[in-house]
Amino acid sequence: MKDENFSLKKQKIGRAMYIAEAALEYLISILVASSYLATLTKSLGMSDSLTGILSSIISLGGLFQLLSISIRKTRVKRLVMALSIINQLLFMLLYVIPVTAINSKIKIVLFVVSILCAYILYNLAHPKKINWLMSLVEDSHRGSFTANKEIISLISGIVFSFCMGAVIDHFKDKGEIRTAFILSAAVIFVLMILHTLSMLFTVEPEQPQTERKTLLAAVCSLAGNKDIIHITIIFVLYYIATYISIPFYGTYLIGELGLSLKFVSVLTIVSSISRILVSKLWGKYADKKSFAAMTEKCLIVLSLAYACAFAATPLSGKYMFILYYIIHGIALGGINSALINLIFDYVSPDKRADSLAICQAASGVAGFLATLAVSPLVSHIQANGNTVFGIPMYAQQFLSLISLVLTVITIIYVKKVILKP
């Protein structure tokens, strides 16, 4: 029986609210990642290695999505809202902790505990939230819709990041970093209110009733589904290829290639712009062909990006990484949407949230382990005079080659296992 509170008008409003929700959540995530996170950890006296470990642990957040499988509700709106509010209050706390008068060691402990708890709650709510909000989008328009959603998030993110960066730098240069932190905390609070309202005004169609199972039983049940296994393998291969090389590019750009932070920031903006320009084209392609076909094409483009990174040396690095960022942005304009929508294409509605949790948990762990596995290799190559098997080559070049090979393997897998049938 059709939900009495569910109408086409409310569905349309819900889709608009979903776009707003995604953009607001993205803005909050900007303030607790990358250089913003580094600014916070540096103010607490945390070492670069501890900051790196903390960033790597955050990538394991997808593992906590498995816990969402045990949530068996036909309506999840209130739960998702509650978890999101607590999650974002903890993010706000990250900017409050450095300005408090407590012991520095206690500050670091509180900071680490807060950010870990925030990501646990975020990942616990994420699969249920995506399943709820994506249920408002017609299957034939998922490609175009997700493209529009991503474009708006990216544009707002570029403007927001530039403005907040300028504000924080202004107070930092004046020696008033505490003021910058308090202002940032206030911004997160305002964004949290708006984010909560965007979900509050979004209709929730009743989800299919699912059988109550233990976490282990649910995982075993999904593990017997070949489609879910195939999609999980694609997620895992993609994440391994990503986390083997990309986490090490930052030091390569600033160190061996000698590029300035300002130039690297410009590269990031260029990547976002290229991503914005192609997102809608990818979405239309997916609606016309399929998300499996779109996944294959995005991976082909991604392999070209890794080829550019592999070719980057101190002589050619500046130009090769300009190409890398442009091509990588084009690939990202479709790949994230393609992977998530593969689940919506191949998995029945009652298993979508659980399948998303398994895919992201498995890929998150795989990515984290991949980074840990190649870290000693990077040190070994650098200690060996930047040579691999006697061939002059920087560590990041070799890692890019591995990522390229893994991406080609993923393309072949998608073509033979997903597309061919």
N, C-alpha and C positions, 0 to 999 in steps of 0.2 A: 504494500500500500504506500502511495506516495506521501512523503512527509508534508503535513498540512502547512508548516511554517516555511516550506521551501517553494520558491516561485522563481520564474525567469528573471524578474526585476531584482530580487534579492541575490540571485546568482550573479547577475551583472555587477551589482554593487560589491559583492564579495570578491569578485576578480579584481576590481579596482583597489579594494582594501588589501588584497594579497600583494599587489605590486607595491603599495605603500609600505606594507609590513616588511617586505624583503629589502626595500631601500633603507628603511630606518634601522633594521637589524644590521645591515651592511655597514652603515655609518658608525654604529657602536663598535663593531668588530675592528674597524680601522684604528680606533683609539686604544685598542689593547693588543696590537700586533706590530710587527716589524720595528721601525725606528721609534715608534711611540712606546712600545714595550721596553726597548733598549734604554730609552730616556728614564723610564721609571726604575728599572733595575740598577742603572748606573747611579741614580740618586740615592739608592739604598746601599750602595757599596758592593753590589754583587759583581762577581768576576764575569768576563766574557764567556768562559767555559760553562759556568753555572747558568747563564742566560741561554746559551745554546742548548744545554741539557733540558732546561725548562721548556724551550720551544719544541724540542723533539718529543718530550713527554706529552705536550699538548696535541701533537699529531696522533697520539694514541686514543684521543677522545672518542673516535668512532667505535672503539671496543665497548664503550659504555652504552652504545646504542642497542647492544644485545639485551640489556636489561629492560628495554621498552617492549620486548616480545612478551614479557609476562603481564603486560597491561592489556586486559581484554575488556574494553569498553566500546559500546556502540556510539558514545559521544565523548570526545576527548577535549573539547574546547576549554573547559574550566581548568582541567589539569595542565594543559599546555600553557595557558595564560599564567597560572600560578608559578610553574617552573621557570617560565621566561622572566617573570618579574624578579624572582629570587636570583636567577642567573645574572641579570643585568644590574641588580643592586650590588652583587659581589664584584662585578666589573667596575662599578662606581667606587667601591671600597678600595680598589687598587690605587686610585688617585688620592684617597684620603689617608691611607696608611703612611706614606712618606712624610706627611705634614704633621703627624701626631708626635707627642713628646715622649713616647715610650722607647725602651731600649732598642738599639739598632738590630741586634740579633733576633729579638722578638718580632720586630717589623718584618724581617726577611721570612721568618717562619709563617707569620700571618699572611704575608703576600703570596707565598707559595701555596699555602692551604687554600686561600681565597680563589686563586686562579684555577687550581685543580678542581675545586668544588663547582666553580662556575661552569667549567667545560663539561663536567660530569652531568650537571643538570641540563645544560644545553643539548647534549647528545641524547639524553634520556627522552627529551621532548621532541627532538627533531624528526624522527621517522613518522610519528603520529601527526605532527603538524603538517608535514609535506603531504601525507596521504589525505588529510582533511582538506587542505587548501587546493591541492591538485584535482580533487573530486569535483570542484566547481568549474573545471575547464573541460570543454568538449574534446573528445579524443582527436577529432579531425583538425583541431586548432591548437594543440599543445605546443607544436613547434613555434608557431608565430607568437603565441602568448609568452612562452618562456624567453623568447628572444626580446620581446618588448620589456619584460620584467628585468632582464639583465641589462639592457641598454639604459634604462632609467636609473638602476642601481649604480652602474658604472659612471654615468655622467654626474650624478649627485655626489658620488664618492670622490671624483676628481676635484670638484669645486670645494667640497667639505674638507678634504685632506689638505688642499692648498691653503685654505683659510685658517684651519686649526694649526697647521704647521707654522704659518706666519705669526699667529697669536702667541704660540708657545715660544717661538724663537725670540719674539719681541720682549717678553717678560724674562726669558732666560738671559738675554744680552744685558738686561737691566739688573741682573742679579736677584730677580724676584720669581724664581722657579716655583716657590710655594703658591704664589698667586695663580700661576699657570695651571698648577695641579688642581687647585680649588675650582677654578673656572671650568676645567675639563670635566671634573666630577659633576658640576652643575649641568653641563651640556649633556652628559650621559643620562642624568636624571630626567631632563626634559625629553630627550629622545625615547627613554623608557616609557614615559607617560603616553607619548604619541604612538609608540609601538603597541602598547597595551590597548589603546583606543581603536587602533586599526584592526586588531583581532576581535575586540568586543563587538564591533559593528559588522563582523563577517558572519554570515549565516553558516550553520553547520548541518548538512544533510546527515541523516542517520546512516552509520556505516553498517555493513553486513555483520550479523552476529557470528562470532567465531567460537570454536570449542575451547574451553578452558584447559590449558596444558601447562605442565612445568616448563621452565626455560629449556632444559635438556631435551624434553620430548618435542617441543616446538622446533628446536634447531635440527633434531634428527629427522623430523617430518619434512622440513624444507630441504634438508640435504639429499633426500630421495627424489627431489624434483630436478630433472635434467636441465630444464631451462634456467632455473636459479643457479645451478652449478656453473653452467656455461657463462652466464652474465657475471657471476662472482669471479671467475677466472679472468675475464676481461678487465674488471675493476682492479684485481690484484696485479696483473701484468702492467697496467697503466701506472698504478701507484709506485710500483717498484722502479719502473723506468724514470719516473718523475723524481723520486726521493734519492735515487742513486747519484744524480748529478746536480739538480737545481739548488739544493741547500748549500753547495760549495761554490756557486757562481759569484756570490757577493764578495768573498775574499779575493777571488780571481780577478774580478773587475777592478777593484780598488788596489790590489797588490801587484800581481805580475803584469797586468795590462796598464796599470797606472792611470786609470780613469778617475775623475773627480766625483764626489758624492752628488754634486749638482748635475753632472752629466748623466749619472745613473738614474737620478730622479726624472730627468727628461725622458730617458729610455722607458721608464715605467709608464709615464703619461702617453708616450707614443704607442706602447703596447695596448693600453686601454682604449685609445682612439681607434686603432685598427680592429680591436675586438668589437667596439661599438658599431663600426661601419659594416661588419660582415654578419653580425648576430641575426639580423632580420633575414638575410639571404640564406643562412643556414637553416633558420626556422621554416622558411618557405620550402626549402629543399626537403626537409624532413617530412613536412605535411604532404608533399607530392610523392616522394619515394618511400622512405621509412627511416626510423631512427637508427636502424642497423646499418643502412647504407650511409647515413650521415656519420656514424661512428667511424666507418672505414675511411671515408674521405678526410675527416678531421685528423685521424691518425697518420694518414699519408702526409698531410701538411705539417704535422708535428715532427715527423721524421726529418723533413727538410730543415726545420728549426734546429734540431740536434746536429745535423750535418754542418750548419753554419757555426755552431758553438765548437764543434770538433775542429773546424778550420781556423779558429781564432788563436792567433799568436800575438806577442807584443807588437809586431809590425802591422798585422791585419786586424787585430782585436776590435778596435773601435768600429770599423765598418762591418765586420762579421757579426758583432753583437747588435748593431743597429738592425741588420737583417734578421738576426735571431729574434729580437723583441717584436718586430713587426709580424714575422711569420708565426711566432709562438702566440701572439695576440689573436691572429686569425684562427689558429687551431682552438684556442680557449673559447673563442666566440661560439663554438658549437659543442665541444667535447663534454663539458660538464652536464649540459642539458641533455645531450645524446645518451650518456651513461644512465642517468636517472630515468629517462623516459623509456629506455630499453626494458626496465622493470615494469613500467605501466603497459608496455606493448605485449610482453610475454607472460606476465603473471596475473592471476585472477585477482579481483579487487580485495578479497578477504585476506590475501597473503602479501599484498604489496608493501605495507609498512614493515612487516617482519623481514621480508626479502631485502628491503633497503637497509635495514639494520644489519643484516648479515653481510651484505656486500661491503658496506662502509666499515664495519668492524674488521673484517678480514683484510681489506685493502689498507686500512689505517695501521694495523699491526705489521703488515708486510712492508709498508713504506718506512716505518720506524726501524724495523730490523735491517732493511736495505741500507739506510743511512749509517747505522751502527757498523754494519759489515764492511762497508767501503772506507770508513774513517781511517783504520790502520793502513789501508792501501794508499790513501792520499799521503799519509806521513812517510810511508816507505818510498814512494816515488819521489817525493820532495827531498828526502834524505839521500836518495840515489842520484842526485844531480839532475832531476827531471828527465829521466830516461825510462823507457819501458822496453824490456827485452833488447836493450842496447840501442834503441831508437830514440832520438831526442823528442820528448813529448811531455807536456805539462800534465799534472794529475787530472785537472779538470777536462783536458782534451780526451784523455783515456776514458774518463767517466762518461763523457758525452758520446763516445763511440759505443760504450756498453748500452747506454740509453737508446741510441739509434738502433742497435741490433734488437733489443727487446721490443721496441716499438714496431719494427718490421715483423717480428714474430707475432705480435698482437694483431697486426693487419692480416696476416695469413690466417690466423685463428678465426678472426671475424668472418673472413671471406669463405673459409672452408666449413666452419661449424655453424655460424649464424645465418649468413646470407645464402649459402648453397641450398640448404633444405627448403 
